Amino acid sequence: MIKVDIKVSGVINTLNKLAAIDYQLFLKEATDTTVEFVKGRFKSGESASGDKWAANKGAYAEWKERAGYGDKPLTLTGELRDAIYGKTTKDVGVVTVRASMHSAIQDYPWGSTAISLRAIAMRHEFGQGGIEARPFMAINSKEVDYIVGLLNARVEGALI
């Protein structure tokens, strides 16, 4: 006869440690980190895959340069970048753009039409209304690995 003794106390202890991890705190940290990655696209002028955003063109590019705003796309007022935020619920972290209106731009030669920041985000993210796509609402595999590392650190810390 073969006798097998299984001691589950170690497994139960490990499961209890894992259950004690504050996953809400991790979810908030992961969401906030994702927001920072997405906002960083405005500084780098690149998509998550590393592709440079399309340059400003024509009369708009000329006006922006003359007005002293430089030639970098999506940096006129910073409102779009600043409208990106993260929100967490019990089980989900969401990164989105605030539903607010873009402020009027002083001396804007094409008039000052009220337009929502979400509409501006969609126009640039997907390339609409004659504007080439300038995707910013994504993260790449290196950034995903970093976020997974945050979770791993919490798990490893709980198991020590």
C-alpha positions as CSV (number, residue, x, y, z in Angstrom):
1,M,0.0,0.0,0.0
2,I,1.2,3.5,-0.9
3,K,0.4,6.3,1.5
4,V,0.5,9.9,0.5
5,D,0.3,12.7,3.0
6,I,-0.7,16.1,1.6
7,K,-0.2,19.1,3.8
8,V,-2.3,21.9,2.5
9,S,-1.5,24.4,5.2
10,G,1.3,26.0,3.0
11,V,-1.1,26.3,0.1
12,I,-3.8,27.8,2.3
13,N,-1.3,30.2,3.8
14,T,-0.2,31.3,0.3
15,L,-3.8,31.7,-0.9
16,N,-4.6,33.8,2.2
17,K,-1.6,36.1,1.4
18,L,-2.7,36.5,-2.2
19,A,-6.3,37.2,-1.1
20,A,-5.0,40.0,1.2
21,I,-3.4,41.9,-1.7
22,D,-5.2,45.2,-2.3
23,Y,-5.9,44.7,-6.0
24,Q,-7.9,48.0,-6.1
25,L,-4.7,49.8,-5.2
26,F,-2.9,47.9,-8.1
27,L,-5.8,48.7,-10.5
28,K,-5.5,52.4,-9.6
29,E,-1.7,52.3,-10.0
30,A,-2.0,50.5,-13.3
31,T,-4.6,53.0,-14.6
32,D,-2.6,56.1,-13.4
33,T,0.5,54.6,-15.1
34,T,-1.4,54.1,-18.3
35,V,-2.6,57.7,-18.2
36,E,1.1,58.8,-17.9
37,F,2.1,56.6,-20.8
38,V,-0.7,58.0,-23.0
39,K,0.1,61.6,-22.0
40,G,3.7,61.0,-22.8
41,R,2.7,60.5,-26.5
42,F,2.1,64.3,-26.7
43,K,5.7,65.0,-25.6
44,S,7.3,62.4,-27.9
45,G,4.9,63.0,-30.9
46,E,4.7,59.3,-31.5
47,S,2.2,56.5,-31.4
48,A,2.6,53.6,-29.0
49,S,4.2,51.7,-31.8
50,G,6.8,54.4,-32.2
51,D,5.6,55.9,-35.4
52,K,6.0,59.6,-35.7
53,W,2.8,61.6,-35.9
54,A,1.9,63.3,-39.2
55,A,3.2,66.8,-39.3
56,N,0.9,69.8,-39.4
57,K,0.3,71.0,-42.9
58,G,-0.6,74.0,-45.0
59,A,-2.1,77.2,-43.7
60,Y,-2.6,75.7,-40.2
61,A,1.1,74.8,-39.9
62,E,2.1,78.3,-41.1
63,W,-0.3,80.0,-38.7
64,K,0.8,77.9,-35.7
65,E,4.5,78.7,-36.4
66,R,3.9,82.4,-36.9
67,A,1.7,82.5,-33.7
68,G,4.6,81.1,-31.8
69,Y,3.1,77.7,-31.1
70,G,5.9,75.7,-32.9
71,D,5.3,72.9,-35.3
72,K,4.6,70.0,-33.0
73,P,1.2,68.4,-33.6
74,L,-1.4,68.2,-30.8
75,T,0.3,70.7,-28.6
76,L,-1.4,74.0,-29.3
77,T,-3.1,74.5,-25.8
78,G,-2.4,71.2,-24.0
79,E,-6.1,70.9,-23.3
80,L,-6.5,67.5,-25.0
81,R,-3.5,66.0,-23.2
82,D,-4.7,67.4,-19.9
83,A,-8.2,66.0,-20.5
84,I,-6.9,62.5,-20.5
85,Y,-7.7,60.8,-17.2
86,G,-8.1,57.4,-15.6
87,K,-11.1,56.1,-13.6
88,T,-11.3,52.9,-11.6
89,T,-14.3,51.0,-10.5
90,K,-14.4,47.7,-8.5
91,D,-13.0,45.6,-11.4
92,V,-12.0,47.9,-14.2
93,G,-9.6,50.7,-14.9
94,V,-10.6,53.0,-17.8
95,V,-8.5,55.7,-19.6
96,T,-10.5,58.2,-21.4
97,V,-10.9,61.9,-22.4
98,R,-13.0,64.3,-20.3
99,A,-16.3,65.3,-21.9
100,S,-15.6,69.1,-21.9
101,M,-15.3,71.8,-24.5
102,H,-12.1,73.1,-26.1
103,S,-11.4,76.7,-25.0
104,A,-11.4,79.4,-27.7
105,I,-7.9,80.1,-29.1
106,Q,-6.8,83.7,-29.3
107,D,-6.4,85.0,-32.9
108,Y,-7.3,81.6,-34.4
109,P,-7.8,82.5,-38.1
110,W,-10.5,79.8,-38.8
111,G,-12.9,81.1,-36.1
112,S,-13.6,79.8,-32.7
113,T,-16.1,77.0,-32.9
114,A,-17.1,75.1,-29.8
115,I,-15.9,71.5,-30.2
116,S,-15.7,68.8,-27.6
117,L,-12.3,67.5,-26.6
118,R,-13.6,63.9,-27.2
119,A,-14.4,64.9,-30.8
120,I,-10.9,66.4,-31.2
121,A,-9.5,63.2,-29.7
122,M,-11.5,61.0,-32.2
123,R,-10.4,63.2,-35.1
124,H,-6.8,62.8,-34.3
125,E,-6.8,59.2,-33.0
126,F,-8.5,57.8,-36.2
127,G,-7.8,60.5,-38.8
128,Q,-11.0,62.3,-39.6
129,G,-12.0,65.6,-41.2
130,G,-8.9,65.8,-43.4
131,I,-6.5,65.3,-40.5
132,E,-4.1,62.3,-40.7
133,A,-4.3,59.8,-37.8
134,R,-2.2,60.7,-34.8
135,P,-2.9,57.8,-32.4
136,F,-2.2,58.3,-28.8
137,M,-4.7,56.2,-26.8
138,A,-2.8,53.0,-26.7
139,I,0.2,51.4,-24.8
140,N,2.9,49.2,-26.3
141,S,4.2,45.8,-25.1
142,K,7.1,47.4,-23.2
143,E,4.5,49.5,-21.2
144,V,2.3,46.5,-20.7
145,D,5.3,44.6,-19.3
146,Y,6.0,47.5,-16.9
147,I,2.4,47.4,-15.6
148,V,2.6,43.6,-15.3
149,G,5.8,44.2,-13.3
150,L,3.8,46.4,-10.9
151,L,1.4,43.5,-10.3
152,N,4.3,41.0,-9.9
153,A,5.9,43.2,-7.3
154,R,2.7,43.3,-5.3
155,V,2.3,39.6,-5.5
156,E,6.0,38.9,-4.7
157,G,5.8,41.4,-1.8
158,A,2.7,39.6,-0.4
159,L,4.4,36.2,-0.5
160,I,7.5,37.1,1.3
